[in-house]
């Protein structure tokens, strides 16, 4: 039986939760981070408008304001974020008891063999809609036969999207991507912008993994 792994990622988690609490800020670039009064700290999260303006996670507050002068920066409220994370995980638990959280905003769901959830796309869409109905938050969901590629799928299209990367479309979807999109935490800057196909083509062992094991 082919495994069915979902990776669900709350879109712009902290910022999205703050926008639920502060709906008057919708339509404006919003970020969460630092100690605004003390004028230090970094950006922990940003919404889509802030991202489009060039604000990046890890930026100093000063640099973020230089990049986006109209940016609203809110202090973090981790108790609130944890409560929303718990509510989202309750939704996941309604689909399967094989859930593996990864931080507050991400989670893998192993749907392999779950009766009534044999269709990967429909299942992912159901998860996305249930989270929205229960919390007001949107998630992006990736579906594949392994955790790494499922996580790649949740990053493939954002926000509020579902991406299925199966074996039939794996090469067409993954090999043109930069290596950093799959292995950003362990790859050097020299290789980060190169495509996955170039890395795999030059290594016979990885090529075997590509064609037989993934």
N, C-alpha and C positions, 0 to 999 in steps of 0.2 A: 504493500500500500504506500502510495506517495504521501509524504508528509505535507501538511498544510500549516504553515507558520505565518501568523500575522504579527506585524510590528505596528503598534499604534503610538502616535506622538501628538501630544497636545500642542496645537499651533501657538507659538509665542506665549507660552504658558503663563508666566507671571503677569505680563502685560495684558493678556486677554482677561485674566481674572480681575485685574484692576479696572478694566473697561466695563466689566459687569457691575462693579461697585460704583464706578464713576461714568455713567452713560453720557454725561454732558461733555466728556472728552472725546467722544467718537468723532471721527473726521479730522482729528488733529494728531500729529506724531507724538507718541507716548513711549516712555521707557521707564524701567525700574532699576534703581541702583543707588548705592552710596549713601552718604550723609550730606544731604543738600545744604543744610545750615552750616556745617563745618567745611563745606566746599572741598570735600575729598571723597574718594571712592571711585568705583568703576560701574559701567553699565552691566547689569545682570541679565536683562531681557529687554526686547524692544518690539513694538508692533510693526505691521507691514509698512505703514507710512514712514516710520522712523528708519526702517531698513532701506526703503527706497531712497531716502534722503542721504544715505551713506553712514548712518549710525551702526556701529558694530558692537557685539558683545565683547567686553573686556576693555573698551575705550574708557579713558578717564572722563569724568563728568565734564570737565572743562573742554576736552577735545570734542566730545559729543555736541556740546552747545556751540562750539565753533563750526562744526559740520552742519548743524541744524539749529539755527537760533530760535526757532519757534517751538523747539522740543519741550514737552512737559515731562519732568523727571519726578517720579513718585518713590518714596521710601519703601523698602520691601516689608511685607507682612507675611512671614513664613507660616504662622499659625493658620492664616486664611488659605494659603496655597496648599498646605498639607490637608486641610479639610476638603478642598476641591479634589485633590489627588485621591483621597480616600473614596469620595463619591464616584469618581471615574472608575476606580478599580472595582467597586461594587458592580458597576455595569459589566465590566469584563468578566467578573466571576459568574454572572448570569449565563455567559456563553460557554465557559470552560473552567475547570478547576486547575488547569495547567497554565498558570499565569506567572510570568517572571518580570517583576518590575525592574526598571533601570532608571533610578532617580525618581523625582516626583512626576515627571511629565511623559515618560516612555514606559512601554510594557510590551513584552512578547506574549502572544496567546497561541498555544499549541492546539489547533482545532482538528488534528488528525483523528479520524474515526468518529467524530462527534455526529451523532444521528441528527438529521435535520439541517445540518450545516455543510453538506457535501460540496455545494457550489461556492467557490472561493470568492468570486466577485460579489455575489449576493450577501455572503456572510460579512465581508468587510464593509459593505454599504450599510448593513444592519447595525454593525458596531458603531459606525460613524454617526448614524441617525440617533441611536439610543443615547449616546453620550451627549449629543446636542440637546435632545429632549430633556434629559435628566439634569443637565448642568448649565446649558447655554454655551458651552465651550465647543469649539470645532477641533477635530483631530484629522491628521493625515495617516492613512493606513497603507502599509506595504504588505504584499502577500507573496510568499515564495515557498520553496521546499526546505530552506535553511534560514537560520537566524540572521546571518550576515546580509544575505540578499534581500530578506524581508525588510531589514532596517534601511537598506539602500532604497527600497521601494517607497518607504514613507518619506524619504527626502527627495524623491524623484520629482514629485509635483506637490506644491504647497500653495495656499493653504486649503484645508477642507477637501481633500482629494483621496482617491483610492488608486493604487497602482499595483497591478499584478505582473510579476516577473516570473514566468514559467520557463521550463527548459526550452520550449520551442522558440521563445523570443529572447532568451537570455543573451546570446551573442550580439544580436542587433541592438539591444538596449544598453548593455553593460560595457562592451568593449570600446565604444567611442568615448566613454566618460574619462575624465582625468583621474589618475590614481588616488589623489587626495580625497575624492568623493567616497572611496571605499576604505582607505587606510590612512586617513588624515593624521591619526595620532602616532603612527609608527613609521611613516615614510619621510625621507629627507626632502628638503626643498628642491634638490636636484631632480628628483623624480616626480614631485607632486603634480606638475602640470602635464606630464606625459600620459598617454592613454593607457587604459588597461590592456588593450590588445598588444601594445608594444612590449609591455612587461611580460605578458604570458608567452608571446611568440618567441622570446629569447631564452626561455627556460623550459626544457623538456619535461621536467617534473611537474611544474605548474600547468603546462599544457595538458598533461595526463589528467590532472585534477579537473581541469576545465572540461574535458571531453567525456570523462568517465565517472567522476566522483561527486561533482557538485550537484 
